[in-house]
Amino acid sequence: MYTNQLNQMKKNFKQTDVICIVDINGNVLYYNNYNDVCNKFGSNDVLGKPFLELYPWLTHETSTLLRVLEKGEPIVNEFQTVEVDQNFTVNAVNSAFPLKNKSALIGAVIVSTNVDKEPDKKNNKNRTNNADYSSLQAKYTYDDIITTNKELENTKKILERASSRDSNILIYGESGTGKELFAHSIHNGSNRSEKAFVAQNCAAIPSTLIESILFGSTKGSFTGAEEKKGIFEIADGGTIFLDEINSMPIDMQVKLLRVIEEKCVRRIGSHTNIPLDVRIIASTNEHPERLIAENKFRMDLFYRLNVISINIPPLRERKEDINYLSDFFINYFNQAFKENIKSIHPDAQLILNTYDWPGNVRELRNCIEASFNNVSGNIIMVKDLPKYIITSEKVLPTNNSTKSHSLIEMMDEFERKIIKDTLTMTNYNISKTARLLKVPRQTVYYKINKYEITKNEIEM
């Protein structure tokens, strides 16, 4: 059953240069050096040291591992350039994952593969990692996109049909809506799924290195330059995902446009064009039309990338997904933490349904995880939710007369108003009210009795 996965793991480790595990404070717990040319200390005496002490040329912003430690979410197949000094840079593809237990995030692990041609110190010969980049595979499929929203379901169907073609795709969505999830799924649903999938966050590339990272360089083309492949060559035959492409400088957008049109790339300092077969998926967290109007996104590049356009609606515009996703995350964390949480109390669920989720699905996931760490029974109560959500203006009544009320009183008043308004809208139809509020009919009856809502109050 697991033969294919095991073989893929073995294949990946053959090309791995570094495996490192750190604790929540970023101190090294485990380190395995296969061919780490960036570690300041080599393999000696690294356990217990801060990660940035081993790699002082990195920062919290540029380190894949430390960004995962900060956000608690995996980063898969991200291309990174490490500028050790003016004469030495290293290109690598990193995958990092958070390590968690029931209580909290406890650390992170990174697997890094050097994609440059570097001398093998042990054997005194060149070691090249260009053998097979198909091990850089996408992690997610369409089955991982959880929704009951009709618009998003339709988007999935469109993409499932389009995946088998080679058209470029532009994805727009706010932070936390799952743009990377869609990019991975598109690649895994395509006939390129056995080839490389390389992701690059354009906002994380230093302006001085962006061209060499994308297109590669030749030895001596600039100070410290070596013969190196860029992202496009590494992804040849597969898919490249350019996240936050709106962060790419305008002059680089011109060069990217030329690569797309000519279907070839030229390394810095070279006069030779290298033919390419790469599908491009790009994403932006700002409206493309506004970016074009502000001269941050070239219109001609927009048209080249926007062959298939995807707009992922924010969670506040698909409220029907909140209950569905909440149940999904409860099941997920029940398995992850060996718990048996049954459900969310109706009062707590009402708050989740009212909150506007600026962090979208990512924030809801974190909210459920936080609740698992607070809950004492098998039902998530209001008190178990993150305090910032409970006290948010988005879930409190705005009536000035409630200012002197306690939090519980304000919540009860707000809930009573929602129940009453919905009953009015449905002409006191209990079944319709339950469907609109996404709660069982018994809950509606319970709330009617709790707040003593009578038919006489309802404008029939």
N, C-alpha and C positions, 0 to 999 in steps of 0.2 A: 504493500500500500504506500509506503513512504520511500520506496526505492528511488524514484525520480528526485524527490526533495533531498535525499541523502547524497545522491550523486551531484546535485547542483551545489550543495554545501561544500563537498570535497573540491569541486571545480573552483568555487569562489576562494577557498582558503589557499589553493595553489598559487593564486595571483595576489594574495593579501600581503601587504608589507608591515602593517601595524594592527595589533588588537590592544585596546586599552580600556580599562574600566576605572571609573572614578566614583568617589562617594559624593554625597550631597554638597560637600564643600569644595569639590573639585580636586581632591587629593587622590593620587594614584593608588588603587587597590590591586590592580593586575596589569601587567604589561608583557607583551610578547613581541619581540623584535625579529621580524623575518628579514627586512631590508629597510630599516628606518634611517633615512639619510638626513632627517630634520631634527632629531632629538639631540639636544645640547649635551646630554650626559651619556649618550650611547645606551647600552643595556645595564650599566653598572649603577647600583644604588639609587633606583628610581622610585621604589615603593614608599609611599607616604609623602612624597614631594607634591607640591601643587602642580597641576597640569601646566600652567603658564610658566612655571620655572623650568620645565623641560623644553617648552616651546615659547621662549620669550618674544619671538617674532609674531606671535598670534596675540589677539585680544579677546575679550568676552564677546565682542561683536563679530569678529572674523572666524572664531573657532566654531566649527560645526558641533563638537561635543558640548561645549559650554552653552551654546544656544539651545540645545536639546535639554540640558540641565535646567536652564532658565524657564523654558516654556512647557516642558514635560511632554513634548510630542516628537515623534520620530522624524528624521530627515533622511531621505533615501536617495542614493546615487547623486549626491551634490558635488559638482566640480569645484575644486578649490586650488588657488595658487598661493603657495607659501613663499614669501620673499625673505629668505634668510639674511641676505645682504645684497649689495649692489651687483655682486658677481655670481650670485647663486640663487636661483628660484627653483621650486619644485611644483609640478602639477600633480594633483591627486584627485581621486574620486572617493568620497567619503559617504558612509552610511552610519548613522548614530541612532541609538534607541534609548528611551528612558527605562530605568529599572524601578519598579514600584512594589510595595506591599500594601496591606490593607490600610496602614496608618498614613503613608505618604510616599512621595518620591524619595528614593534612597540613593540614587546615583544614576549613572549613564554608561553606555558602552559604545565604542566607536571601532569600526573596521575600515581601514584606509588602504587604498591601492595606488601606488605610484605609477603614473602613466607615462613617465619619461624614460628615456634611455640613459641609464646611469651605470657607472662602473661597479661591478661586484667585487667588494674588497676581499672577500674570502678566496675567490677563485681567480681574481685579477683578470677578469674578462667582462665584456659588456653583457648586461642583463636587460632584456627588452620585454616589456609587458604588452606588446602589441599582438600577442598570439590570438587572443579571443576575448573581445569586449562584450560578448553576448551574456557573460555572467553578470553584467550590469542590468539587472532585470527590474521591471516595474513590480510594485508590491500589491496593488489593489486591482479589483475587477468591478464590473458593473453591479455585481451582487453586494458589494460593500457600500453602495450608494443607497441609503435607507430613506424612503420617503413615501408618503401617500398623496402628495401634492400632484394634481393632474398636470400642471405645467412642467414640473420637473420630471414626472414619469414620461411625458411626451418627449422631453429633451433626451432622456436616456434612450428611447426608441430610435430617435433620429440619429444619435451618435452610434448606436449599435449597428445601424445600417451603413453609416458613413465610415466606420472604423476600417472596413476592408479596403477603402479607397485611400489615396495618398494626398487628399486635399489638406492644405494647411488649415488650422483651427485657431480662432481667437476666443478666449474665455474671459468674460467679465464677471466679477463677483466681489463683494466686500470681503474683508479679512475674516476668515473662519467659516466661510460658506462651503469650502471643499474643492477649490480649484485644482489642487494637486491630485485629489482623489479622481477627478474626471480625467486628468492628463494620463495618469497611470492606467486607468480603465480603457481609454482609447487605444493606448499602445498594446495592452494585453488582448484587446479585441480585434487587433489588426493582423495582417499577414506578416508583420514585422516583429511579432511577439517573441520570437526566438533570437532576435538581434538586440543590440544595446539600447537601453533607455537611459539617457543622461539628463539630469535636471540641473538648472543653474538659476539661482536668484540673481537677477541683474543688478539689484540694489546693493548686493554684497561684493561686487567686483570693484576694486580700486580703478579709478579712471586711467591710471598710468599702465595698467596691466590688461585692460579689457580686450584690446585687439589681439594680443598674443594668446589670451585665454580662449577666445572664440576661434581664432584662425591659425594659431601656432606660430612658431618662429624658426629662423635658421641660425646657425651658430655665427656669432659675431654681428648679427643684424643690429644689435644695440648692446650697451654695456651689460655684460653678464649673460647675454642671450645664448641659448643652447638649441640644438636641433630637437624641437618638440612639436608634438601634435597638439592641435587645438580641439575644442569640444566638438566641432563639426566633423573632423576626421574620426574622432573616437566614436561618434554616433553614426558613422557611415553605414547605411543599410538599415538603420533603426530609426529612433525618434529622439528629438531633442526638445526639451521643455524649457522655455525661456520665461521664467516667472518674473512678474513685475517689470515687464519689458518697457514700461513707461519711464523707468529709471535710467534707461540706456541713453547716453549722450546723443544729440542729434547727428553729429558727424559719424558716430558709429552706426546709427540707423541707416545712413546712406550706404555704408560698406556692407551692412547686412542685406540691404535691398539688392545690391549687386550680386551677392552670393546666391540669393534666392532666384534671381532672374537668370543667372548664368549657370547655375547648378554646379558650381565649382568653387574652390577656395584657393587662395594664394597665401602662403605663410609670409610673415614679415621678413623682408630681405630676400625673398625668393622671386624669381621670374617665371616660375613654373606653376601652371594651373593644375589643381588636383580635382578630378571629377568626383562629384558627391551624389549620393542617393539618400537624402535625409528628409524625413517628414518633420515639420515644425509645428509645435503646439505652443502658443504664447498666451500669457494671461496678464491682466491688469486689474488692480483693485480700485481704479477710478474710471469714470465713464469715458470711453474712447473719444466720443464727440467733443467732450469738454477739453480733453487733452489736446486734441487737434486744434481747437479754437485758441488754446493757450500756447500753441507752438511747441508743445512738449512731445508730440507724436506726429511723425510725418504722415501726411495723407496717403502718399503713394505706398508707403510701407503698410499702413493700415489696410489698404485694399488688397495687398498681396497676402497678408496674414488672415484677413477676415473672409476667406472663402466660405468657411462655415463659422457662423457666429453663435456663441453660447452665452446666455445671460442667466446666471444662477441667482434666483431671488433670495433675498435675506430671510432669515427665519421669522421676522416680525410680519412678513407678507405671506407666510404660509403657516399660520397658527395651527392648522390641523396636524402638522408634523410634530408639535411639541409633545403631546401625549404619546404619540407613536414612538418618537425617538427616546423619550423618557423611559418607556417600557423596555426598549432595546438596550439602553445603557444599564438599566437595572439588571437585566439578564446577563449582560457582559460582565459587570462588576461582581455579580453573584458568583460567576465562574472564576473570575480573576482572584477574588478575595475569599473564596470558599464561604460565602454568606448565603442567607436565605431571606432576603428582603422581598416581601410579597408585593407591595405596591406603595403608592404615594397617597397620603391622606387627602381627601377632597379639598380641604382648606389650603394645603400646600400646593396642590395641583392648580388651584385657582390663581395663586400668586404666579406660578410658572406661566400660566396662560395669559396673564395680564402684563407681565414684564416684556420689554421690547427687545431684549437680547442683542445689544450692539456688537457683541463678540460672536453672535450667530451660533452654529452647531457646536463649534469648539467650546464656547462658553457654557452651553447647556451640558455638554459632556463633563466639563470640569465641575459644574454645579452638582451633578448627580454623584460624581466621585467624592466631592467634599461632603455631601450628605451621608455617604456611606461611612465616613470617618466620624460623623457626629451621632448617628442614629444609635439608640439603645435597645429598641425592639425590632420588630420585623416590618414596621410601617414607617416610612419617612414622614415626619411631622414638620409643621412650620418651623419649629425651633431648630430643626436639623439643617435647614437651608442656610446658605451663606448669608451673613448678616447684611451685607451690602445689597443683596437682592430683596430681603424682607423690608428694609427701610428705604428702598428706592422710591422716588416720587412716582414712578411708573406703576406702582402697585398700591398707592395710597390715595384716598379721596382728596379732592382739591377744595372741598367746601371749607370756607374759613371758620365755620362754626365748630369744626372738629379739632381745632388747634389745641384745645385744652384736654382732649381725650387721650387715653392711653393708646399704645400701639394696637393692642388686641381690640379695643373698642373701635378704632378707626378701620381696622381690617374687617371686623364684623359688619360695620356700617357699609363699607364698600361692597362686600360680598352680598349683603341684603339687596343693595341697589341693583347689582348685576342680575341676581335671581329675579327680582321684581320686573326689571326692564325686559328681560328675556321672556318671562311669562306674558307680559303685555303684548310683546311682538308676536307671540304664537297663540294669542287668545286663550291663554291658560291651558295649552295643550302640553301635558307633561312629557310625552314621548318626544315631541319636537324640541322642547326646551332641553331635554337631556342630550339629544343629538347635537344641538347647537353648542352646548357647553362642554361636550365631550365627557360626560359623566354618566353613570348608571341612573336609571329612573328612580331607584331607591334613594339615591343621593339627593335628587330634586325634592322628593317627598320629605326627606330628613331636614333639608334646608327650609322648606316651607313651614314645617312645624317649629323648627328652631327659631326662626325670625317672625313667626306668627303672621305670615303673609296670607291675607284673605282675598277671596275673589272680589269683594267689594272695593279693594284697593286697586284692582286691575281695571284699566279702562278698556272695557270690552267693545 
